[in-house]
């Protein structure tokens, strides 16, 4: 999974120029991947919670990714305030719903 992570700012910016899917919990930006695998970046705003909350949300999101099948795109997933209160199973359900719209 470590090789499937967007890390650099320019990688995030490239994906943010692509298409998006929105619901009340998450915003997913996606664009065609240049590699053979999908890559994912997670963003949680400082306005929503403190650093402990942001990091726990990222860990919860990464744990849910092992249960989701992603098409070969690059993704940036932005967590909204309502998405913080979701359980891992609800997170999986919501992300699957959004990914199936692609």
C-alpha positions as CSV (number, residue, x, y, z in Angstrom):
1,X,0.0,0.0,0.0
2,X,2.9,2.4,0.6
3,X,3.7,2.7,-3.1
4,X,0.0,3.6,-3.7
5,X,0.2,6.9,-1.8
6,X,0.3,10.4,-3.2
7,X,2.9,12.3,-1.2
8,X,4.1,15.4,-3.0
9,X,2.2,18.6,-3.4
10,X,2.5,18.6,-7.2
11,X,0.9,15.1,-7.3
12,X,-2.0,16.4,-5.3
13,X,-2.4,19.5,-7.5
14,X,-2.4,17.4,-10.7
15,X,-5.2,15.2,-9.3
16,X,-7.2,18.2,-8.0
17,X,-7.4,19.5,-11.6
18,X,-9.3,16.4,-12.6
19,X,-12.9,15.4,-12.1
20,X,-14.7,15.2,-8.8
21,X,-17.5,13.4,-7.0
22,X,-19.2,14.9,-3.9
23,X,-21.4,13.8,-1.1
24,X,-21.9,15.1,2.4
25,X,-19.1,13.0,3.9
26,X,-16.3,13.1,1.3
27,X,-15.1,14.9,-1.8
28,X,-13.2,12.6,-4.2
29,X,-11.1,14.1,-7.0
30,X,-9.7,11.7,-9.6
31,X,-7.7,11.6,-12.8
32,X,-6.2,9.0,-15.0
33,X,-3.2,7.3,-13.4
34,X,0.1,7.3,-15.2
35,X,1.2,4.2,-13.3
36,X,-0.4,0.8,-13.5
37,X,-1.8,1.0,-10.0
38,X,-4.1,3.5,-8.3
39,X,-2.7,6.1,-5.9
40,X,-4.5,7.7,-3.1
41,X,-4.0,10.9,-1.1
42,X,-6.1,11.8,2.0
43,X,-6.8,15.4,3.2
44,X,-8.5,16.5,6.4
45,X,-8.8,20.2,7.0
46,X,-7.3,21.9,10.0
47,X,-10.7,23.7,10.4
48,X,-12.4,20.4,11.2
49,X,-10.3,19.0,14.0
50,X,-6.8,19.0,15.6
51,X,-3.8,17.0,14.5
52,X,-4.7,13.9,16.6
53,X,-8.2,13.8,15.0
54,X,-6.8,14.3,11.5
55,X,-4.3,11.5,11.9
56,X,-6.8,9.1,13.4
57,X,-9.1,9.9,10.5
58,X,-6.3,9.1,8.0
59,X,-5.6,5.8,9.7
60,X,-9.3,4.9,9.6
61,X,-9.4,5.8,5.9
62,X,-6.3,3.7,5.1
63,X,-7.7,0.7,7.0
64,X,-10.9,0.9,4.9
65,X,-9.0,1.0,1.6
66,X,-8.0,-2.6,1.9
67,X,-11.7,-3.6,1.5
68,X,-12.4,-1.4,-1.5
69,X,-11.5,-2.1,-5.1
70,X,-10.3,1.0,-6.9
71,X,-10.2,1.5,-10.7
72,X,-6.8,2.6,-12.0
73,X,-7.0,6.3,-11.2
74,X,-5.2,8.7,-8.9
75,X,-7.5,9.9,-6.1
76,X,-7.5,12.7,-3.6
77,X,-10.1,12.1,-0.9
78,X,-11.1,15.1,1.2
79,X,-12.9,14.3,4.4
80,X,-15.7,16.7,5.3
81,X,-16.9,17.4,8.9
82,X,-19.8,14.9,8.8
83,X,-17.3,12.2,7.6
84,X,-15.4,12.3,10.9
85,X,-18.2,10.6,12.8
86,X,-18.5,7.6,10.5
87,X,-17.4,4.2,11.5
88,X,-15.0,2.2,9.4
89,X,-17.9,0.2,7.9
90,X,-19.9,3.3,7.0
91,X,-16.7,4.8,5.5
92,X,-16.3,1.7,3.3
93,X,-19.9,1.9,2.2
94,X,-19.8,5.6,1.3
95,X,-16.5,5.4,-0.6
96,X,-17.7,2.3,-2.5
97,X,-20.8,4.2,-3.4
98,X,-18.8,7.2,-4.7
99,X,-16.2,5.0,-6.5
100,X,-19.0,3.1,-8.3
101,X,-20.2,6.4,-9.8
102,X,-16.9,6.9,-11.7
